[in-house]
Amino acid sequence: MEENIKQKMQDNWFYSITGKLVMIGTMVLILLIPLGMIKNLIEERQDNERQVDFEMQEQWGGAQTLSGPVLNIPVYFRESNKNGERILRKKWLHIMPEDLQIEGAVSPEIRYRGIYKKVLFNSDLHLKGHFSIIKNLPGDIEEIDWSDAYLTLGISDNRGIKGEVLCNMAKRTLEPEAGLVTNDLSNSGISFKLGQLTEAFAQDSPFDVQLSLSGSKGLYFIPLGKKTKVKLNSDWKDPSFTGSYLPVKREITAKGFTAEWAITHLNRNFPQQWVGDSYNIESQLLGVDLFVPVQHYQKSLRSVKYGMLIISLTILVFLFLELTKKKKIHIFQYFLVGLALVLFFSILTALSEHIGFTWAYLVATLGIVSMVSFYSYAILNDKKQALSIFCLLSIIYAFLFVLLQLNDYAFLAGNIGLFIALGVIMKASGKLSLSEQENMEQPV
């Protein structure tokens, strides 16, 4: 008799609201394990994509930064060595252009490595301008070596140079040499030996440089001229202008973009000339990224972070139906519904790699919502309630999709949505009888 009473009490607790909540809470915590596994899988796929990106940059060239041309002249200072002897020490005098005009046409190219899509580019660049008179030299210069002057052009990745580099200065054709004669300003690039340079030659020296440069991700320039104008055009329709300066003019259409920058020496943090590595010019960038708008891994990862919210809201829907319809749902059936919701994120990630995030989200949502709705009909044997679940889940997933599209306002929109959902739940629960002794049907 006592055993029957004890067994009945255990059964009553097992099917009570308190017992059900404890088991559901435990089940939700268990579902964190597959959610975490899916999150790790997405991160692994992201790592694979980054590895492909790195390999393609190694083969084609990375983001390109162009600086120059710069006139470099060896100068000598009288300095003391360790023994106190006065010796000549060589340094480089760097002279920026008085006027620098850059025009470029950027031709993007989509390359595929397996399922991964990367954007590469070829560019045809034309640089022209002139150097002005050299003045205000440091007073402690002992000697200037006009015979060993160089014109240098900084290029962040020399592998991107395609074909010949044509350079004319003061009606003289200059032959390019690999590497830079000095790394005071840049780490890589090309140099042009000017030969027997004279002070008069340097006073007004127009230059004209033409080159083809390939790379990936983006193309940037450093405004070294006292007046710098940059004009780019491309048939890429998703540019992202970046750097320390934005274009003064830009036009973006379905056929591509054009952009113009105008920078003066007053906008920069370095002068027109200096000796050695006194200034860092690489922080003064302007340019464009060839933005790839499809970031499905990032959105999939964000969606997984909302996974527990989706699972909790769905389980609450089933719990309220259980309480209102007086039909008990077994904890195992709750668990199957939870697994279906977890599967949504895996299907979303897999499909988004092939058909894009938006279509993948639509297909995954339709599949999982339909599956859960049909299962709810099998549990409750009520078409009206199954249709209600279909509508409620559709609203929940539509709300999640909106959150994933918002960047700046996602946190605000999420809190507003949760506030409304909690208010609805509180209002609905106020009409329920949550007595532990309330009789219900046996579980399905």
C-alpha positions in Angstrom: 0.0 0.0 0.0 2.8 2.4 0.9 4.7 1.5 -2.3 1.6 2.3 -4.3 1.2 5.6 -2.6 4.9 6.4 -3.1 4.7 5.4 -6.7 1.6 7.6 -7.2 3.3 10.5 -5.6 6.3 10.1 -7.9 4.1 9.8 -10.9 2.2 12.9 -9.8 5.5 14.9 -9.5 6.7 13.6 -12.8 3.6 14.9 -14.6 3.2 18.0 -12.5 4.0 21.5 -13.7 7.0 21.7 -11.4 8.4 18.4 -12.5 7.8 19.2 -16.2 9.6 22.6 -15.8 12.6 20.9 -14.2 12.8 18.3 -16.9 12.3 20.9 -19.7 15.0 23.1 -18.2 17.4 20.1 -18.0 16.6 19.2 -21.6 17.2 22.8 -22.8 20.7 22.7 -21.1 21.4 19.4 -22.8 20.5 20.9 -26.2 23.3 23.4 -25.6 25.7 20.6 -26.5 24.6 20.2 -30.2 24.2 23.9 -30.5 27.8 24.3 -29.4 28.9 21.7 -31.9 27.2 23.5 -34.7 28.8 26.8 -33.7 32.2 25.1 -33.7 31.4 23.7 -37.2 30.6 27.1 -38.5 33.8 28.5 -37.1 35.7 25.7 -38.7 34.1 26.5 -42.1 35.1 30.1 -41.6 38.7 29.0 -40.9 38.6 27.0 -44.2 37.4 30.1 -46.0 40.2 32.2 -44.5 42.7 29.6 -45.5 41.4 29.7 -49.1 41.6 33.5 -48.9 45.2 33.3 -47.8 46.2 30.8 -50.5 44.7 32.9 -53.2 46.5 36.0 -51.9 49.7 34.1 -51.9 49.2 33.2 -55.6 47.6 36.4 -56.9 48.6 39.1 -54.5 47.1 40.7 -51.4 45.5 44.1 -50.9 47.6 46.7 -52.6 48.9 50.0 -51.2 50.6 52.4 -53.6 52.8 55.2 -52.3 54.8 57.6 -54.4 56.6 58.4 -56.4 59.1 59.9 -54.0 62.4 61.6 -54.9 65.2 60.2 -52.8 68.6 61.9 -52.6 71.6 60.7 -50.5 72.8 63.3 -47.9 75.7 63.1 -45.5 75.9 64.3 -41.9 79.0 64.7 -39.8 78.5 62.6 -36.7 80.7 61.2 -33.9 81.3 57.4 -33.7 82.0 55.4 -30.5 85.6 56.5 -30.5 84.7 60.1 -30.7 85.8 60.5 -34.2 83.9 62.7 -36.6 82.7 60.7 -39.6 80.3 61.1 -42.5 77.0 59.2 -42.1 74.7 58.6 -45.1 71.0 59.2 -44.9 68.3 59.7 -47.4 66.5 63.0 -48.1 62.9 62.2 -49.1 61.0 64.8 -51.2 57.3 64.5 -51.9 55.7 65.6 -55.2 54.4 69.1 -55.4 51.4 67.8 -57.4 50.2 64.2 -57.7 47.3 63.0 -59.9 46.3 59.3 -60.0 43.8 57.8 -62.3 42.9 54.1 -62.2 40.5 51.6 -63.7 39.9 48.6 -61.5 38.6 45.4 -63.1 37.3 42.9 -60.6 37.3 39.2 -61.2 35.5 36.4 -59.3 37.5 33.3 -58.6 36.2 30.1 -57.0 38.1 27.5 -55.0 35.6 24.8 -54.3 32.5 26.4 -52.8 34.4 29.5 -51.8 34.1 32.7 -53.8 36.8 35.4 -53.8 37.1 38.7 -55.6 40.4 39.6 -57.2 41.2 42.6 -59.3 43.4 44.0 -62.1 44.1 47.7 -62.3 45.6 50.1 -64.8 47.1 53.1 -63.0 48.4 56.3 -64.4 50.4 58.6 -62.0 51.6 62.1 -63.1 52.7 65.3 -61.4 55.9 67.1 -60.7 58.5 67.9 -58.0 59.2 71.5 -57.1 62.3 73.3 -56.0 64.2 71.8 -53.1 64.3 74.3 -50.2 64.6 74.5 -46.4 67.2 71.7 -46.2 68.6 70.9 -42.8 71.5 73.2 -42.1 73.8 70.5 -40.8 74.0 68.6 -44.1 77.6 68.2 -44.9 77.2 66.9 -48.5 74.5 66.1 -51.1 75.2 63.3 -53.6 73.2 64.4 -56.7 74.7 61.5 -58.7 73.0 58.7 -56.7 69.4 60.0 -56.6 66.5 57.6 -57.1 62.8 57.9 -57.7 60.9 55.2 -55.7 57.4 53.8 -55.9 56.1 51.9 -52.8 54.0 48.9 -53.6 52.9 46.7 -50.8 53.0 43.4 -52.8 55.3 43.3 -55.8 53.8 40.1 -57.0 50.9 42.1 -58.3 53.0 44.0 -60.9 51.8 42.9 -64.3 53.8 43.7 -67.4 56.1 46.7 -67.9 56.3 49.7 -65.6 56.7 52.9 -67.7 58.3 55.9 -66.1 59.3 59.2 -67.6 60.7 62.1 -65.7 61.8 65.4 -67.3 61.6 63.9 -70.7 63.8 61.0 -69.7 62.8 57.3 -69.7 63.7 55.6 -66.5 64.3 51.9 -66.1 62.7 50.2 -63.1 64.8 48.2 -60.6 63.4 45.6 -58.2 63.1 46.7 -54.5 63.6 50.0 -52.8 67.0 51.7 -52.2 65.7 52.7 -48.8 63.0 51.3 -46.5 62.5 54.6 -44.6 59.0 55.0 -46.1 57.9 51.6 -47.4 59.0 48.0 -47.1 58.6 47.0 -50.7 58.3 48.5 -54.2 60.4 49.5 -57.1 63.2 52.1 -57.8 64.2 54.2 -60.7 67.8 55.5 -60.9 67.9 59.1 -62.0 71.6 59.1 -63.0 73.5 62.4 -62.8 70.9 64.5 -61.2 71.5 68.2 -60.7 69.9 70.7 -58.4 68.5 72.5 -61.4 66.9 69.3 -62.7 65.2 68.7 -59.4 63.7 72.2 -59.3 60.9 71.4 -61.7 60.7 67.7 -62.7 57.5 66.4 -64.1 56.9 62.7 -64.0 54.6 60.2 -65.6 54.3 56.6 -64.4 52.0 53.8 -65.9 51.7 50.4 -64.4 49.3 47.5 -64.1 48.7 46.1 -60.6 46.7 43.1 -59.5 45.6 42.2 -56.0 42.7 41.2 -53.8 40.3 42.8 -51.4 41.2 46.4 -51.9 43.4 49.1 -53.6 44.7 52.0 -51.5 46.9 55.0 -52.0 49.0 57.3 -49.8 48.5 61.0 -50.6 52.1 62.1 -50.8 51.6 65.2 -53.0 51.2 68.7 -51.7 48.0 68.4 -53.8 46.8 64.9 -54.4 43.9 63.9 -56.6 42.8 60.3 -57.0 40.1 59.1 -59.4 39.0 55.5 -59.7 36.4 53.8 -61.7 35.3 50.2 -61.8 32.3 47.9 -62.8 32.2 46.6 -59.2 28.8 47.6 -57.7 29.6 47.0 -54.0 32.6 49.3 -53.1 33.5 50.1 -49.5 35.5 53.3 -49.3 38.0 53.1 -46.5 41.0 54.8 -45.0 41.6 58.2 -43.4 39.9 60.1 -46.2 36.5 59.6 -48.0 35.8 60.6 -51.6 34.7 64.1 -52.3 32.7 62.7 -55.2 31.3 59.3 -55.7 28.7 57.6 -57.8 27.6 54.0 -57.3 25.2 52.4 -59.8 24.3 48.9 -60.9 27.0 49.2 -63.5 29.8 50.1 -61.1 31.3 53.1 -59.3 33.4 56.2 -59.8 35.1 58.0 -56.9 37.3 61.1 -56.6 39.5 62.2 -53.7 41.2 65.6 -53.2 43.8 65.9 -50.4 46.2 68.7 -49.6 49.4 68.7 -47.5 47.4 70.3 -44.7 45.3 67.2 -44.3 48.4 65.0 -43.7 50.6 64.5 -40.7 53.9 64.7 -42.5 55.7 67.6 -44.4 56.9 67.8 -48.0 60.4 66.7 -47.2 62.5 65.1 -44.4 65.5 63.0 -43.7 65.5 59.4 -42.7 62.5 57.6 -41.2 61.2 60.5 -39.1 57.5 60.1 -40.3 55.2 57.1 -40.8 53.2 57.7 -44.0 51.4 54.3 -44.0 48.7 55.5 -41.6 47.5 58.1 -44.1 45.5 55.8 -46.5 42.6 56.3 -48.9 41.1 53.8 -51.2 38.4 51.2 -51.8 37.6 47.7 -50.7 35.9 45.4 -53.2 33.3 44.4 -50.7 31.7 41.0 -51.0 28.2 41.4 -49.5 27.5 37.7 -48.9 28.8 37.0 -45.4 26.7 33.9 -44.7 29.0 32.3 -42.1 28.8 35.5 -40.0 25.0 35.5 -40.2 24.8 31.8 -39.5 27.0 32.2 -36.4 24.9 35.1 -35.2 21.8 33.0 -35.7 23.2 30.2 -33.5 23.7 32.7 -30.7 19.9 33.2 -30.8 19.4 29.4 -30.8 18.5 29.1 -27.1 16.0 32.0 -27.4 14.2 30.2 -30.3 14.2 26.9 -28.5 12.9 28.4 -25.3 10.1 30.3 -27.0 9.0 27.2 -29.0 9.0 25.0 -25.9 6.9 27.6 -24.1 4.4 27.4 -26.9 4.0 23.7 -26.5 3.9 24.0 -22.7 1.0 26.5 -22.9 -0.8 24.2 -25.3 -0.3 21.3 -22.9 -1.8 23.4 -20.1 -4.7 24.8 -22.0 -5.7 21.6 -23.9 -5.2 19.4 -20.8 -3.1 17.0 -22.9 0.2 16.0 -21.5 3.2 16.0 -23.8 6.0 13.6 -22.8 9.4 15.0 -22.2 10.8 12.8 -25.0 8.5 14.6 -27.4 9.7 17.9 -26.2 13.2 16.7 -26.8 12.4 15.7 -30.4 11.0 19.2 -31.0 14.2 20.7 -29.5 16.4 18.5 -31.8 14.4 19.7 -34.8 15.0 23.3 -33.8 18.8 22.6 -33.4 18.8 21.0 -36.8 17.6 24.2 -38.3 20.9 25.9 -37.7 22.9 23.1 -39.3 20.6 23.1 -42.4 20.9 26.9 -42.6 24.7 26.8 -42.7 24.9 24.0 -45.2 22.4 25.5 -47.6 23.8 29.1 -47.3 27.2 27.9 -48.8 25.4 27.1 -52.0 22.3 29.2 -52.5 23.0 32.2 -50.3 21.8 33.1 -46.8 18.4 34.5 -47.6 17.2 31.6 -49.6 18.8 29.1 -47.2 17.0 30.8 -44.3 13.7 30.6 -46.2 14.1 26.9 -47.1 15.4 25.9 -43.6 12.5 27.7 -41.9 9.8 26.3 -44.1 11.2 22.8 -43.6 11.6 22.9 -39.8 8.4 24.8 -39.1 6.5 22.3 -41.3 8.1 19.4 -39.5 7.3 20.7 -36.0 3.8 21.6 -37.0 3.0 18.2 -38.4 4.5 16.6 -35.3 2.4 18.8 -33.1 -0.7 17.6 -35.0 0.3 14.0 -34.3 0.7 14.8 -30.6 -2.3 17.0 -30.1 -4.6 15.6 -32.8 -5.9 19.1 -33.4 -5.6 20.8 -36.8 -6.4 24.2 -35.3 -3.6 24.0 -32.7 -1.1 22.7 -35.3 -1.9 25.6 -37.5 -1.5 28.0 -34.5 2.0 26.5 -33.9 2.9 26.9 -37.6 1.9 30.6 -37.4 3.7 31.2 -34.1 6.9 29.6 -35.2 6.7 31.5 -38.5 6.5 34.7 -36.5 9.5 33.7 -34.3 11.7 32.8 -37.3 10.6 36.0 -39.1 11.6 38.0 -36.0 15.0 36.2 -36.0 15.6 37.0 -39.6 14.9 40.7 -39.0 17.4 40.6 -36.1 20.1 39.1 -38.4 19.6 41.8 -41.0 20.0 44.6 -38.4 23.5 45.5 -37.3 23.3 48.8 -35.4 19.7 48.2 -34.0 19.8 44.4 -33.5 20.2 44.7 -29.7 17.4 47.3 -29.4 15.0 45.4 -31.6 15.8 42.1 -29.8 15.0 43.7 -26.4 11.8 45.2 -27.7 10.7 41.8 -29.1 11.5 40.0 -25.9 9.7 42.6 -23.9 6.5 42.1 -26.0 6.9 38.3 -25.9 7.3 38.2 -22.2 4.2 40.5 -21.8 2.1 38.1 -23.9 3.4 35.1 -21.9 2.6 36.8 -18.6 -0.9 37.7 -19.7 -1.6 34.2 -21.0 -0.2 32.5 -17.8 -2.4 34.7 -15.6 -5.5 32.9 -17.0 -4.1 29.4 -16.4 -4.7 27.1 -13.5 -1.2 25.9 -12.5 -2.5 23.6 -9.6 -0.2 20.6 -9.2 -3.2 18.4 -8.5 -5.1 19.3 -11.6 -6.1 16.2 -13.5 -5.0 15.8 -17.1 -5.1 13.1 -19.7 -2.3 10.5 -19.9 0.7 11.6 -22.0 0.6 10.8 -25.7 
